[in-house]
């Protein structure tokens, strides 16, 4: 799972495997996404959901401490 494997609508293609969570979250916010929730994820990681008025919802997976964004992808509305 890496950030560079998926295209997120409204963002330029991410070309690195991971990003600091603050940097990744800021990219989503600048593109008009809003964080709508979070929960524990498999493998001792954190999961967050982001909504947008036009684009499909994004699910993002972070490190266990929430400091690093590991992957993100679109999920059905």
Residue pairs with C-beta under 8 A, 6 or more apart in sequence:
1 61
1 70
1 71
2 17
2 18
2 70
2 71
3 14
3 16
3 17
3 18
3 19
3 24
3 69
3 70
3 71
3 72
4 13
4 14
4 15
4 16
4 17
5 71
6 71
6 72
6 73
6 74
7 13
8 14
8 28
8 31
8 58
8 72
8 73
8 74
9 52
9 54
9 55
9 56
9 74
10 31
10 32
10 33
10 52
10 54
10 55
11 27
11 28
11 31
14 27
18 68
18 69
18 70
19 27
19 68
19 69
20 67
20 68
20 69
21 62
21 63
21 66
21 67
21 68
21 69
23 69
24 60
24 69
24 72
25 35
25 69
28 35
28 50
28 58
28 60
31 52
32 52
32 53
32 54
33 50
33 51
33 52
33 55
33 58
34 50
34 51
34 52
35 48
35 49
35 50
36 49
36 50
36 51
36 57
37 48
37 49
38 46
38 47
38 48
38 49
39 46
39 47
40 46
40 47
41 47
41 61
44 64
45 61
45 62
45 63
45 64
45 70
46 61
46 62
46 63
46 64
46 66
47 59
47 60
47 61
47 62
48 59
48 60
48 62
49 57
49 58
49 59
49 60
49 75
50 57
50 58
50 59
50 60
51 57
52 58
55 74
56 74
56 75
56 76
56 77
57 74
57 75
57 76
57 77
58 72
58 73
58 74
58 75
59 72
59 73
59 74
59 75
60 69
60 71
60 72
61 69
61 70
61 71
61 72
62 68
62 69
62 70
63 70
